[in-house]
Amino acid sequence: MRIRPGRRAALPASLLLVLLVAVGCGRPGSDAPAAASAMPNPATSAPAEPQPDRTASPAPAVPGFAHQPLWPFADAEAVRTWQAAYRAGGQQPWHLDAEATALGFTQGYLGFTGIDRVTSHAESGADAWVGVGFALPNGTESTASVLHLARFGDGPDAPWEVVGSRDETLVVDTPAYGGRVTSPVTAGGTITGVDESLRLQLRKLGRDGTVGEFCCVPAGGQAARWSATVPFTDAGSGPLTLVVSTGGHVADVEEFAITAVRTG
C-alpha cells in the first residue's frame, strides 16, 4: 500500500477519552459529557492541490446543507440543540474543533482505535480536510484517510460535521455520493496496493455497531477495480456511512475511505 507521511502529532490521551465517551450521539446535548475543557484553535492552511471531491450531494438531506450529514449531528435540529447548550454553558466545545471531530469519528464511531493522530489539516471557508493516521514501526506516520468536514448550521459557532473523505489509493465511488440504496447494496471503487483485503461496513448514526458488513474482498494492483455486495437490516431512513478499509501489513486498519448513501 502507499504510505503517506504525516505532519502533526497525536492529540492528548485525555482529549481522546472525552471523545470516546461522547461519540455515537445523534443529538450530542443529551448523553455526552456535560462539559469539556476548551479546545485549542488548530493552525490551518489552504488545501494543497485538491483531489476529486465526491461529497457535493445531488439531493441534500438537509435544506441549505450541501452534503450528507454523517457524524456527529443527524440533522439541523440536533445542531441547534447543541448550539443552545454551548451558548448557555459551554457544553462540548470539541464540536468547534475539526481535528477533534475527525478523530472522534474515526476512533469512536468507526471503531478504528489504532488510528490515533492527526497527520494533516487544511481549511477553506466552511470546509476542512483532516488527515488521520497512525505511527509506523520506524517512527514515522502514515495517513489512513483524509476526512472532509463541513460547518453545519448558522453562526460563528456552527459545528463541524463529517461528510465524506478525499480518496487517493483506496477509493469508493459506487454507489454515487448521496445515492438511494436498498439491501443488498453493491459497492465498488479502486485500490492501489499489494495483497489487500477489503472490509466493508454500513453504519447509521444512533445505532450501535453496524447495520451491514461484508468481509473480505481480496484486491491489489494499480488503480484496480474492486466490488462487493453488502446486505443490511434495520437501517431506517436517512444517510448511512459506507466504509471500506484495508490493513494487516503493519496495522489492523492502514487505510480507509467513506461515502454517504441514503435509504427511505
C-alpha positions in Angstrom: 0.0 0.0 0.0 1.1 3.6 -0.4 2.4 5.3 2.7 1.6 8.9 3.1 3.8 10.7 5.8 2.0 12.9 8.3 2.8 16.3 9.7 1.0 16.6 13.0 1.3 14.9 16.4 -1.3 12.8 18.1 -3.9 14.6 20.3 -3.5 14.1 24.0 -4.9 10.9 25.5 -7.2 12.9 27.8 -8.9 14.5 24.9 -9.4 11.2 23.1 -11.0 9.8 26.3 -13.5 12.7 26.2 -14.3 12.0 22.6 -14.7 8.3 23.0 -17.3 8.9 25.8 -19.1 11.4 23.7 -19.3 9.6 20.4 -22.4 7.9 18.9 -24.9 10.6 19.8 -27.3 11.9 17.1 -28.2 14.8 19.5 -25.0 15.4 21.4 -26.5 17.5 24.1 -28.4 14.5 25.5 -25.9 11.8 26.6 -22.4 13.3 26.1 -20.4 14.8 28.9 -21.9 18.0 30.4 -18.8 20.0 29.7 -15.2 19.7 28.4 -12.2 21.8 28.5 -11.8 24.4 25.9 -10.2 23.2 22.6 -7.3 24.9 21.0 -7.7 26.6 17.7 -5.7 24.5 15.3 -3.3 26.1 12.7 -4.9 26.0 9.3 -3.7 26.4 5.7 -5.3 26.5 2.3 -5.7 23.0 0.9 -3.0 21.6 -1.3 -3.7 20.5 -4.8 -7.2 19.1 -4.3 -8.2 15.5 -5.1 -11.6 14.9 -6.6 -14.3 15.8 -4.1 -17.3 13.5 -4.3 -19.2 15.0 -1.4 -21.4 17.5 -3.2 -24.8 16.0 -2.8 -27.3 16.0 -5.7 -30.1 15.6 -3.2 -29.2 17.2 0.1 -30.7 15.5 3.1 -30.9 18.8 5.0 -32.1 22.0 3.2 -29.2 24.5 3.0 -26.5 21.9 3.7 -24.8 20.8 0.5 -23.6 17.4 1.9 -25.0 14.3 3.6 -24.6 14.7 7.4 -22.8 11.6 8.7 -21.5 12.4 12.2 -21.9 13.7 14.9 -25.2 15.5 14.1 -28.1 13.8 12.5 -30.0 17.0 11.4 -30.3 20.7 11.8 -32.4 20.4 14.9 -29.6 18.5 16.6 -27.2 21.3 15.7 -29.5 23.9 17.2 -29.9 21.9 20.4 -26.1 21.7 20.8 -25.6 25.4 20.0 -28.2 26.4 22.6 -26.3 24.2 25.2 -22.9 25.6 24.2 -24.1 29.2 24.3 -25.7 28.7 27.7 -22.9 26.7 29.4 -20.1 25.9 27.1 -21.0 22.2 26.6 -18.9 20.1 24.3 -16.6 22.7 22.7 -14.9 19.9 20.7 -17.6 20.3 18.1 -15.8 23.5 17.1 -12.5 21.7 16.5 -12.2 19.9 13.2 -9.3 17.7 14.3 -11.2 16.5 17.5 -14.3 15.8 15.4 -12.3 13.8 12.8 -10.6 11.7 15.5 -13.8 11.2 17.4 -15.5 9.9 14.2 -12.6 7.6 13.4 -12.0 6.1 16.8 -15.4 6.3 18.4 -17.9 5.9 15.6 -16.0 3.7 13.1 -14.1 1.9 15.9 -10.7 2.3 14.3 -8.9 2.8 17.6 -5.4 2.2 16.2 -5.7 5.4 14.1 -4.9 7.8 16.9 -3.4 11.0 15.4 -4.0 13.9 13.1 -1.5 14.0 10.2 -2.7 17.0 8.2 -5.2 19.8 8.4 -6.3 22.3 5.7 -9.3 24.6 5.7 -11.1 26.7 3.1 -14.2 28.6 4.1 -16.7 26.3 5.7 -14.8 23.1 4.7 -11.9 21.3 6.3 -9.8 18.3 5.3 -8.2 16.4 8.2 -5.8 13.6 7.7 -5.9 10.9 10.4 -3.4 8.1 10.8 -1.0 6.0 12.9 2.6 5.5 13.8 4.8 3.2 11.7 7.3 0.9 13.4 10.2 3.1 12.1 8.8 6.1 14.0 7.2 7.9 11.0 3.5 8.3 10.5 1.1 7.1 7.8 -2.2 8.8 6.8 -5.1 6.3 6.7 -7.7 8.7 5.3 -8.3 12.4 4.7 -11.7 13.2 6.0 -13.9 16.0 4.6 -15.7 18.1 7.3 -18.1 21.0 6.8 -19.6 23.6 9.1 -23.2 22.6 9.8 -25.7 25.3 10.7 -25.5 29.1 11.1 -23.4 31.5 13.1 -19.8 31.6 14.3 -20.4 28.5 16.4 -21.6 26.3 13.6 -20.1 22.9 14.5 -18.1 20.6 12.2 -19.7 17.6 10.6 -18.0 14.7 8.9 -19.4 14.4 5.3 -17.0 12.2 3.4 -13.4 11.6 2.6 -10.9 12.7 0.0 -9.6 9.4 -1.5 -6.4 8.6 -3.3 -5.1 5.0 -3.3 -8.3 3.5 -1.9 -11.4 4.9 -3.5 -15.1 4.1 -3.0 -17.1 5.6 -5.9 -20.1 3.3 -6.2 -22.9 4.0 -5.2 -22.7 7.7 -6.1 -22.5 10.0 -3.1 -25.9 10.6 -1.6 -27.5 7.9 -3.8 -30.5 6.0 -2.6 -29.9 2.3 -1.9 -31.8 -0.9 -0.9 -30.4 -4.1 0.6 -28.2 -5.6 -0.6 -26.1 -2.6 -1.8 -23.4 -3.1 -4.4 -20.3 -1.1 -3.6 -17.2 -0.5 -5.7 -14.1 1.6 -6.4 -10.4 1.3 -7.0 -7.4 0.2 -5.0 -3.6 0.7 -5.4 -1.7 -1.8 -3.3 -0.4 -5.3 -2.8 -2.2 -8.2 -1.2 -5.0 -6.0 0.2 -8.1 -7.4 2.0 -11.1 -5.0 1.9 -13.7 -5.0 4.6 -16.9 -3.0 4.1 -19.3 -1.7 6.7 -22.5 0.3 6.8 -23.1 2.5 9.8 -26.1 4.5 10.9 -25.9 7.4 13.3 -27.8 6.5 16.5 -27.4 2.7 16.0 -24.9 0.6 17.9 -22.5 -1.3 15.7 -23.0 -1.8 12.0 -26.2 -2.3 10.1 -24.4 -4.2 7.4 -21.0 -5.7 6.9 -19.0 -7.8 4.4 -15.5 -9.4 4.7 -13.5 -9.7 2.8 -12.5 -8.7 -0.8 -9.0 -9.7 -1.9 -7.6 -6.9 -4.0 -4.5 -5.3 -5.3 -2.8 -3.7 -8.3 -2.6 -0.2 -9.8 -5.9 1.6 -9.6 -7.6 -1.8 -9.9 -11.4 -2.1 -9.7 -13.0 -3.8 -6.7 -16.6 -4.6 -5.9 -18.6 -6.2 -3.1 -22.3 -6.7 -2.2 -23.2 -5.7 1.4 -26.6 -6.7 2.9 -28.1 -4.5 5.6 -31.0 -4.5 8.0 -32.7 -2.1 10.4 -31.3 0.9 8.7 -34.5 3.1 8.8 -34.4 6.2 6.6 -31.7 8.8 6.1 -27.9 8.8 5.5 -25.7 5.8 6.0 -21.9 5.8 6.2 -20.4 3.3 3.8 -16.9 2.4 4.9 -14.2 0.4 3.1 -10.9 -0.4 4.9 -7.8 -2.4 4.4 -4.9 -3.4 6.6 -2.9 -6.3 8.0 0.6 -5.3 6.9 1.7 -3.1 9.8 -1.6 -2.3 11.5 -5.2 -3.7 11.6 -6.5 -0.7 9.7 -4.0 1.1 7.4 -6.3 2.9 5.0 -10.0 3.6 4.7 -12.4 5.6 2.7 -16.0 6.6 3.3 -19.0 7.8 1.3 -22.7 8.5 2.1 -25.7 6.7 0.8 -29.4 7.1 1.7 -32.3 4.8 2.5 -36.0 5.5 2.5 
